[in-house]
Amino acid sequence: MRIPEETIAKIKDETDITELVASYIKLERRGRNYVGLCPFHDEKTPSFSVSPDKQIAHCFGCKKGGNVFQFLMEIENVSFAEAAQKLGEPLNIKIDTQTNDVAESDMTLIRMHDYMTDLYHHLLMNTNEGEKPLQYMLDRGFSPELIRSEKIGFAPNMSYFAKNALLEQGYNEETAYQAGLLSRNEENFSYYDRFVGRIMIPIKNHQGHHVGFTARSVDGSEPKYLNTPETEIFKKRELFFNLHDARKYVRKLDNIILMEGHLDVLKVKMTKVKHIVATMGTELSQENLNLLERLASNVTIMFDGDSAGRNATLKVGDILLQRGMNVYVQKIPDKMDPDEYIETYGDKQFEQFIDERQQHYLHFKAEMLRHDAKENDMKFSKNLNIIAGDLKYVKDRIAAERLVTSISSIFGVDKNVLSKKIPEPVQQTQDYYPIDEPVHAQLSLRQKKERYVTRIMMTNPSYLMEYKDNLDEYVLTYKPYYDIVRGLCVYFETHDVFDLSLALNYLDPALTDTLIELDGMSIHEDVSHSEINDYLEDLSGIRNSENEKQELNRKLEIAEQENDIELQIKLTQELIELNRIYKM
């Protein structure tokens, strides 16, 4: 069922595109607009522009973006109806649609995870089999409220529990295997449960769909944690645990805390610290890094306080620093993790720790390198040069100056000596294009005329309705202008005035660049019929064809005098075709 135009307009008018985009990427104000790293392609400097005035967002690099509907459709991979439904929810606007936001094949895998999540959760909370694992969670300080809200569950110690449950729901074994819920014996192709005798922690993707599990053993069996394997809906390189819930807090604080353990995140969620996610392993993929850059300017690493956690902090910190991010560390005490810190010191002290003990990553790294050097003079010089080289990545001058002071103190050297060792910072050029100042190729004289006529029709629906039959592909030879005019003819059937954000719904997204450029083009307000007629005569070739038609008429007269019937027919056809093309 088609969504009423007035509903679409209401959702568009009452949704602030700046707030919408800012819930996905970090934005900075530039004049009237905002810019940020494009969420649709990998880049180092911001090229994604948001115009609050025009209520559009657009990247002139990869051409993606649009109005609130198109942005959400692109970034969430949903249909127009689903985007309207999601945008309408906070406005109490109900959209009646059954459209799914993912492919049906993926939706089947998601439904299977939804079903098993509920079933495992029921077993944990309401059965004898779940009593021991439930008590384990309670003894570790996890509240019943958190267990319910996160739908933590328990997979019983049975090899075919999930298999039989899914078969009873009409799913087949192979699909359950593809979902990562079953394992398979490759010798006889028999299927059995992947998760047995484990506490089940559901994993949601960034859209909030259940796509996998982290499963913890409760009897000491190895591995301690068993994750869902790579599937069509569970790709570790694209995920952070808890990002769906943490996103709004990350945006508000412009900071995201990275942890190692999923249970650590769940324990921290019981405090006032909400901008937390867990990595899906200590290796960050290119997709992970791109996502972090778009989410916030600041990343804080809070890995475990053991040697493995420290080494992982150094590895991840170097990568993030060299990507140009502001990187910090919450240094957990030795041989502790965030869960144990909270258990030992309590929520309040943990919250105070987060608020007061955040240190710059290079401060942390300098301490690690100085400790590593001990009394080895050669290693001391080498490590000092390493940290001096890292300082070139610190963009903020005040932060850099403070770091020089603290690092020189850690190594016991004069800060002027350290300053001289710092290489020149890597220069980064801006490659973003503000929405009101697009970069476009030099237009020919004809394209300029076609552009002007198209611009007139954009904001003058009465002229467009009057001249639409004249504006064909022979007049608007530049296809984007022709396609825009055709789309506007449909748009003005239900709208009285031009609205750039709404008009985008009627056009191919590939035309967004051109429409934005046309919208920013100035024309005088008192456009007349005579001016339009002049342009159309010029573009149609009427003026340029007069001599050609006069010559054809002269030849036709001679052919008639000479009674040359074949030539008369030929010349008459040419004249008819010329008149048809130029609408005489």
Summary of the structure (lengths in Angstrom):
residues: 584
radius of gyration: 32.4
end to end distance: 44.4
largest distance: 114.0
contacts: 1792
relative contact order: 0.07
helix: 53%
strand: 11%
